[in-house]
Amino acid sequence: MQDDVKRGRGRPRAWDDKGAQNTIKSLDRALEVLVELGEMQGGTLSEIAGALDQSPATVYRVLTTFQGRGFADFDDQSQTWSIGPAAFLTGSHFLRRTSLVERARPIMRDLMEATGETANLGIERDGKVLFLGQVETQATIRAFFPPGTAADMHSSGIGKALLSRMDDKRQREVLAASKLEQYTPFTLTDPEAMIADLHATKARGYAIDGEERNLGMRCIAAPVYNVFGEAVAGISVSGPTSRISEDRIEDLATSVMDAAAKLTRAIGGNNRPAASV
């Protein structure tokens, strides 16, 4: 009998577009507040309202509603708002959609122990690198990318590893959207220089972030592939240039590429990636 029962649709029939009639404007504005709150890592009511160009009264109502559901916290002493635990719990369900994070964890731990540096896992999301996991080194100076952190792809080791496997059209779309913002004197801001760097990355099999996001920090990353040979994630090690010196890059890159290959196999991926156009 169960086979005869039709499963409910995920949306009303014939409502396939995402036009204004299919969105709730007040909810959309409220979610803008939540996103801004996370990106600011906390702020006063006036700071949040100013960043969004919304009235403080409107933002206050949104924040108190989120507070009631645990999505926002308010500190009476500092008079600042910040992301609440419910936001983390809801966001963590995204990580459970795939076995990628679960499969990566022991591989990242082995990578950290083999190299002595922090191991990171990230994917491309809306033209940025979204960090899904990290295994920190015990060294006193270390990189820190908590899960959920987003970064521009052009200044990230994982970002460049993933960009290097994209076709030319997609590469240029992502780079144009990021506007190649300069974070340090080493950040590549010229589109043609960036494309040349991506070609070199693809040829050698790993990417290098040489102080391009943060001065004094270096990152080495390699792509992880799915069953179709598509780069779906990146794995990396990151740390201070005093430890990740230029003469260590090749040895560390070998360890990173080995870890990426292990994770590729662990998710049933293809170690012979499809050629990008």
N, C-alpha and C positions, 0 to 999 in steps of 0.2 A: 504493500500500500504506500510505503514511503516514496517509492519510485514515481508514484503518480502525483505526488504533491509538488507543485511548482515552487521553485525557490524565489523569494522576493527579490526584486530588482534593487540595485544600489542607488537608483535615482528614478524620478518619474519618467515614464515613456515620453519620448520626443523632446526631452529637456537636455539636449546634448551640448548646447552652447553655454558659454560662461559670461554672457552679457549681463548688463546691469540688472535685468529683471530676475536673474537667478542668484543674486548676491544680497546679503543683508548689510546695508551700509554701516549701521551702528556696530554690528559685530566686527566688520572689517576694521573700523576705526579703533575698536577696543583691542583687537589683535595687534594693530600697529603699536599701541601702548606697551603691550606685553613684549613684543620684539625689541622695541627701543629700550625697555627696562633691562632686558638681558644684555643688549649690546653695550649699554652704559655701565653695566655691572653695579647698578644702584645710582640713585640720585634724589634730589629734593623734588617736590611737586613742581616748583617753578622751572627747574632745569629740564624735567621731562616734558612739561607742557611747551616750553620754549623750543626744545629740539624738534617737537612734532608740529609746532605752529598751531596748537589747539588751546582752547581756553582752560585755565587751571580748574575751573569748576567741573568741566566735562571730564578731564583727566582724573580728577579726584574721585568722581563717581565710579569711573572704570576701575581705578586702583582699589577702592574699598570693596567693590564687587569681587575682584580677583582675590583680595585678602580673605573674604568670607569663604572662598573655595580653596584657600591655601596656595594660590598661584602667585601671590605677592605677600611680602612681609614689610612691616613698618617698624622702624627703630625710633622710639620716643625720644631717646637722648640726642641722637644726631639729626632727627627729623628727616630721615632718608627712607626711600622705598627701595626694595630689592626683590629679586626673583624668589618665590617661595618653593617649598619642597614638592608641592603638587606638580609644578612645571617640570621638575626633574623626573618625577615618577611617570608622568605622561610621556615625556620625551624618551625615556628609557625603553618604552615599548617599540620605538623605531628600531632600536638595536636588536630586538628580539625577532624582527621580521626575517632576519637572515642568519645563517650559521657563520658568517664571515668573522664576526667579532669573537665568537666562541672558539672557532678553529684557529684564529690568529693568536690568541692569548699565550699558549705554551710556546709557540714559535717566536713570538716577541720576547718572551722571558729568556729563551735560549740565546737569542740575538743580543740582548742586553748583557747577559753573562759572558758571552764570547767576546764582545767588543768593549765592555765596560762603559758603554754609553746608553743613553735613553733611547728606547725603541718606540716608534710611533706608527699608527695605522690611520689612514685617511681615505676618503672617497671624494669624487667631484659631485658637488651639489649646487645647482643654479650658478655655474660658472665660478665657484669658489671651492677651496679645499675644506671639507668638513672632517675634523678629527674625531675618530670613533673610539680610540683607545690609546693607552700609553703605558709602558712599563719603565719606571724611572730607575736610573742608576743610583747607587748609594753615594756617589761622589758629591762633594759639597757644592760644586757649581754644575748646574744642569739646566736643560731646557724644560719648559713646562707648557704643555698644550692640553688642557683638560678636555674630556669628551664634550662635544658640542661647540668647541671653538671653530670659527670659520676664518680663513685667511685667503688673501689674493693668491692666485695660482702662479703668477709670474715671479713672485718672490719667495716661493716655497719649494723645497726639494721634492716633496710628493706632488705638488702642483705641476712642476716642470716634467716630472716623470710621466704623469698622466697626459699632459699637453703634448708630449713628444709622440704619443701614439694616436693622437687625433688626426683626422685629415686636415688639409691646409685651410679649408673653409671654416671648419669648427675652431681651429686654432685662432684664426684671425678674429672670429666673433668673440671668443672669450677674452682675448687680449684687448680688443677694442672696448669691451664692456668694463674691463678693469682700469682702463685709461693709463696703464703702466705707471702707477703711482710710485714715486721715488721715496724709499724709506731710508736708504743709506747711500753713500757715494758709490757703492758697488751694485746697486740695483740697476738692472737692465731696463732702460726706458725707451730705447729706440726699437721700433717694431722689427726692423730687418735684423738688428743684432740679436733680438730675442729669438726670431725664427732660426737664425744660424745656430744659436745655442741649443735650440730644441733638436735640430738636425744632428748635432754632435752628441747630444744626449741619447737619441735613438740609436745612433751608430755604436756607441759603447755599452748601451744597456742600462745605464744608471744616470741619475741627475745629481748635480751639485748645487746647493745653495751656499755660496761663498760669501757670507756676511751680507746677503742681499735683503734680508728682512731686519736682522738685528746685528749691530756691530759686535764683533768678537765671538759670533756663533756660526757654526758650519753644520750643514746637514747633507747626508748622502741618502738617496732614495732610489727605489726600483719599483716597477709596476707589477701588479698581480692581475692575472688573466682569468676570464671565465671560459666555459666550455667552447665558446665560439672564437676564442683567441682575442677577445676585446679586453682592453685594460679597464678594470672595474674598481681597482683600489691601488693604493701605494703603501709601501712599508719603508721605514727609514730609521736611521740613527742620527741623533743630533747632540751637539755639545759644544763646548768652547774651543776656539781655534788653538788654544794652548795644548789641548789634548788631541783634537782632530786636526793635526798638522797636515800640510800638503804631502809629506812623505808617507803618511798613513792612509791616504785616500784610497789607493788601489786595493790594499789589504781589506780595509773596511768595506769597500764597494763589493768585493767578492763575498763577504759575509752577508751583506744586505741582499745581493742578488740570489744567493743560496736560500735565504729566508723567504724571499718573494716566490722563488720556485717551489719551495715546500708548501707555502700557503696556496699557491695556484693548484698544486696537486691535491691538497686537503679539501678544496672546494670543488674538485672535479674539473678543474680548468685545463686549458690546453697550453702546454709549455712551448708550442710553436705558434706564436701570436700571428694573427692575420696581418698582412701587410697593409699599412695605412696608405691612403691615396695621396 
